[in-house]
Amino acid sequence: MIRNSRFLGGSAAAGRMALAAALISGAATAAAAASAEEPSFKGKQVTLLVGSTAGGGYDTFTRTIAPHFRRHLPGQPNVVVQNMPGAGSVVLANHLYNIAPKDGTAIGNVNPQIVIEPLMRPGRVKYDPTKMAWIGSALRETHVSIAWYTTPIKSFDDLFQHELLVAGTGGATDTFPMFVNGLLGTKFKIIDGYPGMKEGMLAMERGEVHGNGGITWASAKATIGEWLAQKKVRVFVQYGLVKHPELPDVPWIYDYAKTADDRAAMNMVFARQEYGRPYVAPPGLTPATVETLRRAFDATMKDPEFLADAEKRKLDIDPITGEQVQAIIADLFKTPPAVVERVKTILGDKG
């Protein structure tokens, strides 16, 4: 399933569309100019670096992509996968920006959260996401909040009147409900200390908590599909730059934004879902090299052999191009300082 990217809000939407069009036009011009000098990777080794530990979702995506990506690179080089975990991919981002070779042979699969780290905690990072070469993303994600069927929360509107205990397991299960509370005044109550999503779901079934404040729709279908079918849980709100086509009747968080600043704050927190499995190269690559890597990635995402491989591994594939990722990131870094400070105040260290 491939969804078309749609941005938000009047003039902001026009601005994003214009920016994306300009980037795509520029990439096409670069491609034409570089066609006679397309770089070849023959005899080289391309390393796909994963900013998390082996065995997780990012690692699984990259190890599935690697052999197919190889076939679409000129010269069909050897492609290897290496893990470089640490600080939610900040370690890898710092490495790519400052140490990795600038010839297209080092590409990182990073947690999308690294994009706003320079805005949230500039002293922690040594990279500028706007200057890096974004190659593409294999997946757009949509997060949802869910409530157990016995709770009084039957709609998102109920959350302004009734408290909902949700299991905090780190990441979106904490940050999304915390952010929505601070921005809109909802009554999520986060119960921290659950080691993972599985434990949080068991706690909901046991009645220790009454919901989950931030789980991807893909994960919900895979892990609690039976509960969804039996209507044991209610999906009462969805987060993302676009509404998910499978959730047409589930309220969209952006419908609750009252001002342009509200929407800008939401973009800071939720835009990363639009590029949920991003691949990025260091700054300083030639335009021809960036173009070659992007088109090889795009071809991989459409490759029938890759798609069959992903299906076997139960991986959702919903890609966007490097140009689209670059446009979203460029726009995020135009967020007004007052909005950035507002988000930092709401999320604090959870940001």
C-alpha positions in Angstrom: 0.0 0.0 0.0 1.4 3.4 -1.0 -0.2 6.6 0.3 0.3 10.0 -1.3 1.9 12.5 1.0 -0.5 15.4 2.0 0.6 18.2 4.2 -1.4 20.4 6.5 -3.1 23.7 6.8 -3.8 26.3 4.1 -0.7 28.4 3.2 1.5 25.9 5.1 0.3 23.2 2.7 1.0 25.3 -0.3 4.5 26.1 1.0 5.3 22.5 1.6 4.0 21.4 -1.8 6.1 24.2 -3.4 9.1 23.1 -1.5 8.7 19.5 -2.4 8.1 20.4 -6.1 11.3 22.5 -6.1 13.3 19.8 -4.6 12.0 17.2 -7.0 12.6 19.5 -9.9 16.1 20.2 -8.7 16.7 16.4 -8.4 15.5 15.9 -11.9 17.9 18.6 -13.2 20.8 17.0 -11.3 19.9 13.6 -12.7 20.0 14.9 -16.3 23.3 16.7 -15.8 24.8 13.6 -14.1 23.5 10.9 -16.4 26.8 10.7 -18.3 28.8 10.5 -15.1 26.7 8.1 -13.0 28.9 6.7 -10.3 29.6 3.0 -10.3 30.0 1.1 -7.1 31.6 -1.9 -8.9 34.3 -3.5 -6.7 33.3 -1.4 -3.6 31.6 -2.3 -0.4 28.5 -0.3 0.6 27.7 -0.5 4.3 24.2 0.0 5.6 24.6 1.1 9.2 21.6 0.5 11.6 21.3 2.8 14.5 19.9 0.2 16.8 20.7 -3.3 18.1 20.4 -6.5 16.0 17.0 -8.2 15.9 14.8 -5.2 16.2 12.5 -3.6 13.6 15.0 -1.3 12.1 17.6 -4.1 11.8 15.0 -6.4 10.2 14.0 -3.8 7.6 17.6 -3.1 6.6 18.6 -6.8 6.4 15.6 -7.4 4.2 16.4 -4.4 2.0 20.2 -5.0 1.6 20.4 -7.8 -1.0 17.8 -6.1 -3.2 19.3 -2.7 -2.9 22.6 -4.2 -4.1 21.0 -5.3 -7.4 19.8 -1.7 -8.2 23.2 0.0 -7.5 25.4 0.5 -10.6 28.1 -2.2 -10.5 26.2 -4.3 -8.0 28.6 -3.9 -5.1 28.9 -6.0 -2.0 26.3 -4.6 0.5 26.8 -5.4 4.2 24.8 -4.5 7.3 26.4 -3.3 10.5 24.8 -2.2 13.8 25.8 1.1 15.5 23.4 1.5 18.3 23.4 4.3 20.9 21.3 7.2 22.1 18.3 6.5 19.8 20.5 6.6 16.6 22.3 9.9 17.6 25.6 8.0 17.8 25.1 6.9 14.2 24.0 10.3 13.0 27.1 11.9 14.5 29.3 9.2 12.9 27.7 9.7 9.4 28.0 13.5 9.6 31.6 13.7 10.9 33.5 10.4 10.2 31.9 8.2 7.5 33.2 8.3 4.0 31.5 10.9 1.7 31.3 8.7 -1.4 28.0 6.9 -1.0 29.5 3.8 0.5 28.1 4.6 4.0 24.3 4.9 4.5 22.5 4.9 7.8 19.1 3.6 8.8 18.2 5.9 11.7 15.4 6.5 14.2 13.4 9.4 12.7 13.6 11.1 16.1 17.1 12.2 15.3 15.7 14.8 13.0 14.4 17.1 15.7 17.2 16.4 18.3 19.1 19.5 17.1 15.9 21.5 17.9 15.1 19.8 21.2 18.7 19.3 22.6 21.2 21.0 20.4 24.1 20.4 22.8 23.7 16.6 22.4 24.3 16.4 18.6 27.0 17.1 16.1 25.1 17.0 12.9 22.6 19.1 10.9 19.8 17.0 9.4 19.1 19.6 6.7 22.6 19.1 5.2 22.5 15.3 5.1 21.4 13.4 2.0 18.1 11.7 2.7 17.8 8.6 0.5 14.2 7.6 1.2 12.0 5.9 3.8 10.6 2.4 3.5 7.6 3.1 5.7 5.1 5.7 6.7 3.7 5.0 10.1 0.4 6.0 11.8 0.2 5.8 15.5 -3.1 5.3 17.3 -4.4 5.4 20.9 -6.6 2.6 22.1 -8.8 1.9 25.1 -10.1 -1.3 26.6 -13.7 -1.8 25.8 -14.9 -1.6 29.5 -13.5 1.9 30.0 -15.7 5.0 29.7 -13.5 6.3 26.9 -15.5 5.7 23.8 -14.2 8.7 21.8 -11.3 11.1 21.9 -13.7 13.8 23.1 -14.3 11.7 26.3 -10.7 12.1 27.1 -11.3 15.8 28.0 -13.6 14.7 30.8 -12.4 11.3 31.9 -8.9 10.1 32.9 -7.4 7.1 31.0 -4.6 5.1 32.5 -2.1 4.1 29.8 1.0 1.9 30.0 4.3 3.8 29.5 6.9 1.6 27.8 9.1 4.4 26.4 8.9 6.2 23.1 5.5 7.1 21.7 3.6 5.4 24.5 4.9 8.1 26.7 5.6 11.1 24.5 2.4 11.1 22.5 -0.1 11.2 25.4 2.2 13.6 27.3 2.3 15.9 24.4 -1.4 15.8 23.7 -2.2 16.5 27.4 0.1 19.5 27.3 -1.1 20.8 24.0 -4.8 20.1 24.2 -5.7 19.4 27.8 -6.6 15.8 27.6 -6.5 13.5 30.6 -4.1 10.6 29.7 -2.4 9.3 32.9 0.8 7.5 32.1 1.8 4.6 34.3 5.5 4.1 33.6 7.7 1.1 34.3 6.5 -1.5 31.8 9.5 -2.9 29.9 7.9 -3.3 26.5 4.7 -3.2 24.5 3.8 -6.9 25.2 3.9 -6.2 29.0 1.8 -3.1 28.5 -0.8 -4.9 26.6 -1.0 -7.7 29.3 -1.4 -4.9 31.9 -4.4 -3.6 30.0 -5.9 -7.0 29.7 -5.5 -7.5 33.5 -7.0 -4.1 34.2 -3.9 -2.5 35.7 -4.2 0.2 32.9 -7.0 0.9 30.6 -5.3 1.8 27.3 -2.2 2.5 25.2 -1.4 6.1 24.2 0.8 5.4 21.2 1.1 2.2 19.2 1.6 2.0 15.4 -1.4 0.8 13.5 0.8 -1.8 11.8 1.9 -3.2 15.2 -1.6 -3.1 16.6 -2.9 -5.2 13.6 0.0 -7.7 14.1 -0.1 -8.0 17.8 -3.7 -7.5 18.9 -5.6 -8.2 15.7 -7.8 -10.6 17.6 -8.8 -8.0 20.1 -9.6 -5.5 17.3 -11.7 -8.1 15.6 -13.5 -8.9 18.8 -13.9 -5.2 19.6 -12.1 -5.7 22.9 -10.3 -2.4 22.3 -11.4 0.9 20.7 -9.2 2.9 18.4 -10.2 6.4 19.4 -7.6 8.7 17.8 -4.9 8.6 15.1 -1.6 10.6 14.8 0.2 11.4 11.6 0.6 13.9 8.8 -2.2 12.2 6.9 -5.2 10.0 7.9 -4.7 6.3 7.4 -6.9 4.9 4.6 -7.8 2.0 6.8 -9.0 4.3 9.6 -11.4 6.7 7.8 -13.8 7.0 10.8 -11.1 7.3 13.5 -10.6 11.0 14.6 -7.4 12.7 13.4 -5.4 14.6 15.9 -4.9 17.5 13.6 -8.7 18.2 13.6 -8.2 19.3 17.2 -5.5 21.9 16.5 -7.0 25.4 17.2 -4.2 27.5 15.8 -1.4 27.5 13.3 1.1 27.2 16.2 -0.8 24.1 17.4 -0.3 22.5 14.0 3.3 23.5 13.9 3.8 21.9 17.3 2.1 18.7 16.2 4.3 18.6 13.1 7.4 18.6 15.3 6.2 15.6 17.2 4.2 13.6 14.6 6.0 14.4 11.3 8.6 11.7 11.9 6.0 9.1 11.2 5.9 10.2 7.6 9.4 8.8 7.3 9.3 6.0 9.8 12.2 3.9 8.4 14.5 6.5 6.9 17.9 6.0 5.2 20.4 8.8 5.1 23.9 9.5 3.7 26.5 12.0 4.9 26.7 15.5 3.6 29.2 16.3 0.9 28.2 13.6 -1.6 28.2 14.7 -5.3 24.7 15.4 -6.7 25.2 12.4 -9.1 25.9 10.1 -6.1 22.8 11.3 -4.2 20.7 10.8 -7.3 22.1 7.3 -7.9 21.4 6.2 -4.3 17.9 7.7 -4.3 16.9 6.0 -7.6 18.3 2.7 -6.5 16.3 2.9 -3.2 13.1 3.8 -5.1 13.6 0.9 -7.5 14.1 -1.4 -4.5 10.9 -0.3 -3.0 9.0 -1.3 -6.2 11.0 -4.5 -6.8 8.6 -7.6 -6.8 11.3 -9.8 -5.3 11.8 -7.3 -2.4 8.1 -6.9 -1.8 7.6 -10.7 -1.7 10.5 -10.9 0.7 9.0 -8.2 2.9 5.6 -9.9 2.9 7.2 -13.2 4.1 8.7 -11.2 7.0 5.4 -9.5 7.6 6.9 -6.0 7.0 4.6 -3.2 5.9 6.1 -1.3 3.0 4.8 2.2 2.4 7.7 4.2 1.0 8.4 7.9 0.3 11.3 9.3 -1.7 14.4 11.0 -0.5 13.2 14.3 -2.0 10.0 14.0 0.0 11.9 13.3 3.2 14.2 16.2 2.6 11.3 18.5 2.0 9.6 17.6 5.3 12.8 18.0 7.2 13.5 21.4 5.6 10.1 22.5 6.6 10.5 21.3 10.2 13.5 23.5 10.6 11.4 26.5 9.8 9.4 26.0 13.0 9.1 29.2 14.9 11.4 29.3 18.0 8.4 29.9 20.3 6.8 26.7 19.0 10.0 24.8 19.6 10.1 26.1 23.2 6.5 25.2 23.7 7.2 21.6 22.7 10.3 21.4 24.8 8.4 22.7 27.8 5.6 20.1 27.3 7.9 17.1 26.8 11.0 18.0 28.8 13.4 15.1 28.9 10.9 12.8 27.2 11.3 14.8 24.0 
